[in-house]
């Protein structure tokens, strides 16, 4: 009897030390918390939601890919370049603040639109004022552009931004993948080509031959060809030749035009066709003819 009692007492001591069968004891603690329940996947976006986000990304491109600052070519067309840049920024900022999307059609749409619009409005007001100063001096325009470029680099939504919403909502993230305008920007409308071997120009280097609006001449950067007055032209200058592209600028009685041209491409300026017959390495063959 005493032996049985001693064995029983010993067993209780050992079981107490090991936590045998005691709910909530050390043995249970060592097992750790129960595994988390599997999360419910976010529902896929509807076509309407993808379209909504596609339009939103298009309207807010100025936050991710603002208009590119023009190069300073130090010629007669620089003021036009600067003014065109300011106008492009002004238009881009207006697209943010004048969105016509129905905010309720997308999760947190009201908050998202408000965040971007609030940030864009002050800068848009300032740049809009810059664009109305048509007679501003070139140095003044340079200052406006420098200030605008700096402000665009610091431009951020005033609250909720799209990346944060994507991280919090899988439906938004999937809609973003499907929305074409939400993808990284691809360079467009900028010809780029490899320089080619140049054919002999019919008028050689006789730039004066262009005075009647019909010529084919060999040109180099900064070359000014004779401007055909019958088309209202007062100046036609080759601004740059680089990477297989020639940029041509022209002044007319009614304003100025510039255009980048690669081999075989032409543009019509005030009834005059300006064509890059061939663009080589630092030289090009340029032709003028009636459009």
C-alpha positions in Angstrom: 0.0 0.0 0.0 2.7 2.5 0.9 4.7 1.5 -2.2 1.6 2.2 -4.4 1.1 5.6 -2.7 4.8 6.5 -3.3 4.6 5.6 -7.0 1.4 7.6 -7.4 2.9 10.6 -5.7 6.0 10.4 -7.9 3.9 10.2 -11.0 2.0 13.3 -10.0 5.2 15.2 -9.4 6.7 14.2 -12.8 3.4 15.0 -14.6 3.2 18.3 -12.9 6.8 19.2 -14.0 6.1 18.1 -17.6 2.6 19.7 -17.8 0.9 16.4 -18.7 -2.6 16.8 -20.0 -3.0 20.3 -18.4 -4.9 22.5 -20.8 -3.1 25.8 -21.3 0.0 24.5 -19.7 3.6 24.7 -20.9 3.1 22.0 -23.5 0.3 23.9 -25.2 2.4 27.1 -25.1 5.3 25.4 -26.9 3.0 24.5 -29.8 2.6 28.2 -30.7 -0.5 30.1 -31.9 -2.9 28.4 -34.3 -2.2 29.0 -38.0 -4.0 32.0 -39.5 -7.1 31.4 -41.6 -6.5 31.6 -45.3 -7.3 35.1 -46.6 -10.1 35.6 -49.2 -8.6 36.7 -52.5 -9.7 40.1 -53.7 -12.4 40.0 -56.4 -11.3 40.7 -59.9 -12.0 44.2 -61.2 -14.9 44.8 -63.5 -14.4 46.2 -67.0 -15.8 49.5 -65.8 -13.3 49.6 -63.0 -10.4 49.0 -65.4 -11.7 51.7 -67.7 -12.0 54.1 -64.7 -8.4 53.5 -63.6 -7.2 53.7 -67.2 -8.8 57.2 -67.5 -7.4 58.2 -64.1 -3.8 57.2 -64.9 -4.1 59.1 -68.2 -5.3 62.2 -66.4 -2.6 62.1 -63.8 0.4 61.4 -66.0 2.0 64.7 -65.0 2.8 63.1 -61.6 4.7 60.2 -63.1 5.9 61.4 -66.5 5.8 65.2 -66.7 6.5 66.9 -70.1 10.1 66.8 -71.0 12.1 70.0 -70.6 13.2 71.4 -73.9 16.9 71.5 -74.7 18.5 75.0 -74.8 19.6 75.3 -78.4 20.4 79.0 -78.2 18.7 80.0 -81.5 15.7 82.0 -82.7 13.3 79.3 -81.6 14.2 79.0 -77.9 11.4 81.2 -76.7 8.9 79.2 -78.6 10.3 76.0 -77.1 10.0 77.4 -73.6 6.5 78.7 -74.1 5.4 75.3 -75.7 6.8 73.5 -72.6 4.8 75.7 -70.2 1.7 75.2 -72.3 2.2 71.4 -72.2 2.6 71.5 -68.4 -0.5 73.7 -68.0 -2.6 71.3 -70.1 -1.3 68.3 -68.1 -2.2 69.9 -64.8 -5.6 70.9 -66.1 -6.3 67.3 -66.9 -5.8 66.4 -63.2 -8.1 69.1 -61.8 -10.8 68.7 -64.5 -11.4 65.0 -64.4 -15.0 64.0 -65.2 -14.8 60.5 -63.7 -17.6 59.3 -61.4 -15.7 58.9 -58.1 -18.1 56.4 -56.6 -17.5 53.9 -59.5 -14.1 52.9 -58.0 -13.1 52.1 -54.4 -12.0 55.3 -52.6 -12.3 57.1 -55.9 -13.4 60.4 -54.2 -10.4 60.3 -52.0 -8.0 59.4 -54.8 -9.2 62.2 -57.2 -9.2 64.7 -54.4 -5.7 63.9 -53.3 -4.2 64.4 -56.8 -6.4 67.4 -57.7 -5.5 69.3 -54.4 -1.8 68.9 -55.2 -2.1 69.9 -58.8 -4.3 73.0 -58.5 -1.8 75.5 -56.9 0.9 74.7 -59.5 -1.6 74.7 -62.3 -2.8 78.2 -61.3 0.8 79.5 -61.4 1.8 77.9 -64.7 -1.5 79.1 -66.3 -0.4 82.7 -65.4 3.0 82.1 -67.0 1.4 80.9 -70.3 -0.6 84.2 -70.6 2.6 86.3 -70.8 3.0 86.0 -74.5 5.6 88.8 -74.8 7.8 87.7 -71.9 11.5 88.0 -72.6 13.5 84.8 -73.2 15.4 85.1 -69.8 12.0 85.5 -68.1 10.7 82.3 -69.7 13.8 80.5 -68.7 13.1 81.4 -65.1 9.5 80.2 -65.4 10.6 76.9 -66.9 13.3 76.3 -64.2 10.7 77.0 -61.5 8.2 74.7 -63.1 10.6 71.9 -63.6 11.6 72.1 -59.9 8.0 72.1 -58.8 7.1 69.1 -60.9 9.9 67.1 -59.3 8.4 67.8 -55.9 4.8 67.2 -57.0 3.1 64.6 -54.8 -0.5 63.7 -54.1 -1.9 65.6 -51.1 -3.1 62.4 -49.4 -3.9 58.9 -50.8 -1.8 57.9 -53.8 -2.4 55.1 -56.2 0.5 52.9 -55.1 -0.8 52.9 -51.5 -4.3 52.0 -52.7 -2.9 49.2 -54.8 -1.0 47.8 -51.9 -4.2 47.8 -49.8 -6.6 46.6 -52.4 -5.9 43.6 -54.7 -8.7 44.6 -57.0 -7.1 48.0 -57.6 -3.7 46.3 -58.2 -5.2 43.9 -60.8 -7.0 46.8 -62.5 -3.7 48.7 -62.6 -2.1 45.8 -64.5 -4.9 45.8 -67.1 -5.1 49.5 -67.6 -3.0 50.5 -70.6 -2.5 54.1 -69.5 -1.1 52.9 -66.1 1.9 51.3 -67.8 5.2 53.0 -68.1 5.3 55.7 -70.7 6.8 54.8 -74.1 8.5 57.5 -76.1 6.2 58.6 -78.9 6.2 61.2 -81.7 9.9 61.4 -81.5 11.6 60.0 -84.6 14.8 58.1 -83.9 16.9 56.5 -86.5 20.4 55.4 -87.4 22.3 57.9 -89.6 22.4 56.8 -93.3 24.8 57.4 -96.2 23.8 60.6 -97.9 23.0 60.9 -101.6 24.3 63.8 -103.6 22.0 66.8 -103.2 20.8 68.2 -106.5 21.8 71.8 -105.4 24.8 70.8 -103.5 25.6 73.3 -100.7 24.0 76.2 -102.5 21.6 77.2 -99.7 20.5 80.2 -101.7 18.7 77.8 -104.2 15.9 77.4 -101.7 14.7 81.0 -102.1 12.0 80.0 -104.6 10.7 77.2 -102.5 12.2 74.4 -104.6 15.6 73.0 -103.7 17.5 70.0 -102.4 20.6 71.0 -100.5 23.3 69.5 -98.2 23.0 71.1 -94.7 24.8 71.0 -91.3 23.6 72.1 -87.8 22.7 75.8 -87.6 22.6 76.1 -91.4 20.1 78.7 -92.5 18.6 78.2 -96.0 17.2 81.0 -98.1 13.6 81.6 -96.9 11.0 81.5 -99.7 9.0 84.7 -99.2 6.2 83.6 -101.4 5.2 81.2 -98.6 5.5 83.9 -95.9 8.8 82.4 -94.6 11.3 84.7 -93.0 13.7 82.1 -91.7 14.4 78.4 -92.1 17.1 77.0 -90.0 18.5 73.5 -89.3 18.5 73.4 -85.5 20.2 70.1 -84.8 21.3 66.9 -86.6 21.8 64.0 -84.2 21.0 60.3 -84.0 19.6 60.2 -87.4 17.2 63.0 -86.8 17.2 66.6 -88.2 15.2 69.3 -86.4 14.1 72.1 -88.6 12.7 75.5 -87.4 10.9 78.0 -89.6 9.6 81.5 -88.9 6.7 82.8 -90.9 4.7 86.1 -90.8 2.2 84.4 -88.6 4.5 82.6 -86.2 7.1 79.8 -85.8 7.2 76.1 -86.3 9.7 73.4 -85.5 9.7 69.8 -86.5 12.0 66.7 -85.9 12.5 64.8 -89.2 14.2 61.4 -89.8 15.1 60.1 -93.2 12.2 60.2 -95.6 9.9 62.1 -93.3 8.4 65.5 -94.2 6.2 68.2 -92.8 4.1 70.9 -94.3 4.8 74.5 -93.0 2.5 77.1 -94.3 2.0 75.4 -97.7 5.7 74.5 -98.0 6.8 70.8 -97.7 10.0 70.5 -95.8 11.6 67.0 -96.1 14.6 65.2 -94.7 15.7 63.3 -97.9 18.4 61.6 -95.8 19.9 62.3 -92.4 23.5 61.3 -91.8 26.0 61.8 -89.1 26.1 65.6 -88.5 24.9 66.3 -92.1 21.6 65.9 -94.0 20.0 66.4 -97.3 17.0 68.8 -97.0 14.5 69.6 -99.7 11.8 72.2 -100.0 8.9 72.0 -102.4 5.3 73.2 -102.7 2.9 71.1 -100.6 
